[in-house]
Amino acid sequence: MKPHHLIFEGAELAGKSWLMSQIYNYLEPKYNKTGYLLDGCYWFNCDVGIYGTKHGKPVIESYLKIFTELKNSNLLVEKFYLSDLIYNLLHRGKKVNYKTIEQQLKKLGFKIILITFPPNKKLIQSRIADRLKLYPHYRRILRKPEWYIEQQKEYLKEIKKNSLPYLIIETKKLPDNNLNNKILKWINEI
């Protein structure tokens, strides 16, 4: 089996975590080796407040070492170098170069799944309300819907500049199992 190495990128509130959970729930049991560990697929949430800071690139380089160690395993990565690039641009007005990292990811067979949403303020407000129910602390970094739309525009620009294979998925509604199937078809699982 050639392992799946997938990076889920996209603006906040796009639905990355939900879609990743669905792909994980498919891959992990299918490729589980032991039956007593969740070793069929590894899920990395790589942001947690690091991207857009001076620590982003060194942390990404460290994760790259981990991914190299686990190169024969299925890897799902939630937000990675595109997120750091965009967070630095939007929050610090700073450009970060990730061409070398991108080339290393390409050698490891990584692909990007860019999760998007329709640029609809009511939809974003609804997702903000859902997010605040689950994570009240999100209020500290909450933005207006227009900000998330602008953030998404940056992801759409950057995905076209990257050299990794990519798939763009739009989440009009969640849950939507058709989206899972699009991803699974793209990675040749169904």
N, C-alpha and C positions, 0 to 999 in steps of 0.2 A: 504494500500500500504506500502510495506517495502521500505524505501527510498534508493536511490543509493548514495553511498559515494565512489567517485572515485578520485584517485590521478594519475595525468598524469606526468610521469617522463621520463627522457631521456636527452641525450646530447644536447647541443645547436645546433640549425639548424635542428633538427630531424622532426619538424612539429607538436609539441605539441599544440601550440595555434590554428592552423587551425583545427586539429581534435577535440579539446575541443569545438571550436565554433560550429562544426557540431552536437556534442552530446548535447550541451547546446540548440541549436535551435530545437532539437527534444524533450528534456525533459521539458524545461521551459513552452512551450505552453500546452503540454499534462497535466502537473500537476499544472498549474496556478490556484490559489485559488480565487483571487480577481477580476481579469480582469482589474485592474487599477495599479497594481504593478507587477514587474517581480519577483514574489514570488514562481514560480514553480520549480526553481533551482537556487542555489547560486554558483557563480564562484569566486574563490579566486586565485589571482596571488600572490604567497607567497614569491617570491624571491626579485626582485628589488634591487639587490646589497647587500643583507644582508647575504646570505649563503656564507660560507667560511670565516666568520668573527666571532669574539667573541660574536656577537649578535645573531647568527643563532639559537642556541639551546634555549635561553630564548624566542625568537620570536616564535619558533615552539611550545613551551610549552603554550604560550599565545593563539596561534591559536587553539590548542587542546581544550582549555576552550571554545572558540567560537564554535568549531565543536560540543562539548558536548551540548552546549545551543541549537544548531540547529540540533540535532540528528534526529529529525523527518522530516527533509527536505532533498531534493536532494542537494548534495554538490559535486562540481567539484573543485579540487585543482590542480593548475599548479605549479609543483615542490614543494617538501616538504623535508622530512628528508633524503631521499637518496641523493638528490642534495646537502644538507648541508654536509653530510658525505663525498661525493665525492669531493666537492669543497675544504673542509678542507684538505683532503688527497692530492689533486693535487696542491693546492696553498700554503698550509702552512705545508705540511708534517705531519699533525696532525690527529690522529684517534679519532673519536667521537663515543660514545656508545649510540645507540638509541633503545636498546632492551625494555626498560620500555615504551617508547613512542609507539613503535611498538605494544606492547601488548594492550595498551589503544586504539589504532586505530583498532586493531582486534576486541575488544569488541564492538566498534562502527560500525563494519561491513564494514570497508574500504577495498577496493581492489585497486591494482595498475595496471595501463596500461603503460607499458614501450614502448615508441615510439623510434624506431631505424631507421637508414638509411643504405643503402648498403655502405660499406667502399670504396667509389669511389671518388677520388680527384676531378674529373671534376664535379660530382654532388654537392659536397660540395662547390666548387668554385662558381657554379651557385647559390646556396642558400646564399652564402655570398653576392654576388652581389644583390640579391633580398632583403636581410636584410638591406644592406646599402642604398638602395633606400628608404625603409620605415623608417629606423632609422639611419641617418647619424652618430649619436653619438656612434653607435656600433663600429666604427672604432677605438675608444680609447682602446677597449679590444679585438680587432680582433686578431686571431691566424691563423697559417698555417693549411691547411686541415688535416695534420697528427695529430695535437693536438686534433681536434674534434673526430678523429677515436680512439685515445687513451682514450679520455674521455668516449666514448661509451663503450669501453672494460671494463672500471671500472663499469659502470652501469650494464653491463651484468654479471659481477662477483657478484655484490652486490644483484642483484635481486634474485639470486639463494640462497642467505643466509637468505633472509627475510622470515618471517612466514605468510605474508598476501597472499591471492590469487592474482595471477597476470596473465596478458595476454601480450604477446610481439607482437607488430605491426610494420612491416617494411614499411616505406614510400619511395617507389621507385620513385613515381611521386605524385605531389600534384597539383590540387585536385584529389582525388580518392575516390568516394563514396562507393566503395566496402569495404574500410577500416572502414568507419562509420558503415556499416552493420555488419561487424565482431564484432565490439564493442557492438552494440545494441543486437546482438544475444547472446554474452557472458553475458550480464547483463539481459538477458531474456526479452527484450523489443520487439523483433520481432521473 
